[in-house]
Amino acid sequence: MTNTNTDNKTEERKNRFTGQSIMLTKQEAAKHDAIFMGELAATLEDKELGYGGSKLWDKVRADINWFRKHNAEAYMVLLD
């Protein structure tokens, strides 16, 4: 039997400040990584446009809100 359960938590991510870790699904891990890649891109763009000028912050906030809605525990460990 093939396991097609997409809820398998196989991806570990750590809080960059506390070191606390949590296991995520592949979808959650991709969303988590997108938050930090977006944060980096928005920060770099802000250097040209001025603080808060990047429209990329909207995507970062949307991804953070996705975590609040879909995995509050991971949000509290990784992003709060």
Secondary structure, DSSP 8 states (H G I E B T S, - for coil): -----TT---EEEE-TTT--EEEE-HHHHHHHHHHHHHHHHHHHHHHHH-TT--THHHHHHHHHHHHHHH-HHHIIIII-
